[in-house]
Amino acid sequence: MKAAAVKKKRKKSIFLRVALAAFSIYVVVTLLKLQLEISNRQKKISELNAMAEQLEKEVEELQYKNDNYEDYLEEKARENMARQGETIYIGN
């Protein structure tokens, strides 16, 4: 009887070890996937932050142009009226 009990215990023990190994592999793979996803999202956040900074600068520039619209129009008119190689003089 003891031999049968030992064999049964070994079968349970082997099954338990295989199940534990499979679970450990699953956990490691899942953690690696999560780490990759975190890394990708951090890159995306960095890109979005850079884009936000660029848009903020653009908004500031447009606000400046809006506040100084007449000066902006004069500057653009001078740029469009000047011929290539011509020097623009501004008088006060």
Backbone torsions as a table, in degrees:
resi	resn	phi	psi	omega
1	MET	NA	-37.3	-177.6
2	LYS	-63.5	-35.4	-179.3
3	ALA	-64.0	-39.8	179.3
4	ALA	-67.4	-38.7	178.9
5	ALA	-66.7	-37.7	179.3
6	VAL	-67.6	-40.8	178.5
7	LYS	-64.0	-42.0	178.8
8	LYS	-62.6	-42.2	-179.6
9	LYS	-65.9	-38.9	178.5
10	ARG	-64.9	-41.4	178.5
11	LYS	-61.8	-43.6	178.0
12	LYS	-64.0	-41.5	-178.5
13	SER	-64.9	-43.4	179.0
14	ILE	-65.3	-44.6	178.5
15	PHE	-60.1	-42.5	179.8
16	LEU	-63.2	-42.0	179.3
17	ARG	-65.1	-43.0	178.4
18	VAL	-64.2	-43.7	179.1
19	ALA	-63.5	-41.7	178.8
20	LEU	-65.5	-40.3	178.0
21	ALA	-64.8	-43.3	178.7
22	ALA	-62.5	-43.7	179.0
23	PHE	-63.7	-40.9	179.1
24	SER	-63.0	-42.7	177.9
25	ILE	-63.1	-42.9	178.3
26	TYR	-59.7	-44.1	-179.4
27	VAL	-63.7	-44.3	-179.4
28	VAL	-63.3	-45.8	179.8
29	VAL	-62.5	-43.1	179.1
30	THR	-62.6	-43.1	178.7
31	LEU	-63.9	-39.1	177.6
32	LEU	-64.0	-42.6	177.7
33	LYS	-62.0	-43.5	179.4
34	LEU	-64.1	-39.2	178.6
35	GLN	-63.8	-41.3	177.4
36	LEU	-64.0	-41.3	179.4
37	GLU	-65.5	-40.4	177.5
38	ILE	-62.1	-43.7	179.8
39	SER	-62.0	-44.8	179.0
40	ASN	-63.2	-40.1	-179.9
41	ARG	-70.3	-33.4	176.5
42	GLN	-66.1	-39.3	176.1
43	LYS	-62.3	-43.6	179.9
44	LYS	-62.8	-40.6	178.1
45	ILE	-62.6	-42.5	178.6
46	SER	-61.8	-44.1	178.4
47	GLU	-61.8	-43.6	-179.4
48	LEU	-67.0	-36.8	177.0
49	ASN	-64.7	-41.3	178.1
50	ALA	-63.8	-41.2	178.7
51	MET	-65.1	-39.0	179.3
52	ALA	-64.2	-42.2	177.8
53	GLU	-62.2	-42.2	179.0
54	GLN	-63.3	-42.4	179.4
55	LEU	-66.9	-35.8	177.1
56	GLU	-63.7	-41.4	177.3
57	LYS	-63.3	-41.5	178.6
58	GLU	-63.4	-40.4	178.3
59	VAL	-63.8	-42.8	178.2
60	GLU	-61.6	-42.2	179.0
61	GLU	-63.7	-43.9	179.1
62	LEU	-66.7	-36.6	177.0
63	GLN	-64.1	-41.4	177.6
64	TYR	-62.1	-44.3	179.0
65	LYS	-63.5	-38.0	179.2
66	ASN	-67.3	-41.4	179.8
67	ASP	-67.6	-33.8	-178.3
68	ASN	-115.0	49.9	-172.7
69	TYR	-62.3	-41.7	-178.5
70	GLU	-64.9	-45.1	177.3
71	ASP	-61.3	-39.8	179.2
72	TYR	-62.6	-44.1	179.0
73	LEU	-62.2	-42.3	177.9
74	GLU	-61.2	-44.1	-179.8
75	GLU	-61.8	-45.1	179.7
76	LYS	-66.8	-37.6	178.5
77	ALA	-64.0	-41.9	178.0
78	ARG	-62.7	-42.8	179.9
79	GLU	-62.0	-40.9	-178.1
80	ASN	-75.8	-29.9	-176.4
81	MET	-83.9	-26.3	-176.3
82	ALA	-71.9	140.4	175.7
83	ARG	-87.8	162.5	-177.5
84	GLN	-65.7	131.5	179.9
85	GLY	85.9	-4.4	-178.6
86	GLU	-83.9	140.4	177.9
87	THR	-92.6	134.0	-178.7
88	ILE	-99.0	125.9	176.8
89	TYR	-109.6	136.0	178.8
90	ILE	-113.6	123.1	-179.8
91	GLY	-101.1	149.3	178.3
92	ASN	-108.2	NA	NA
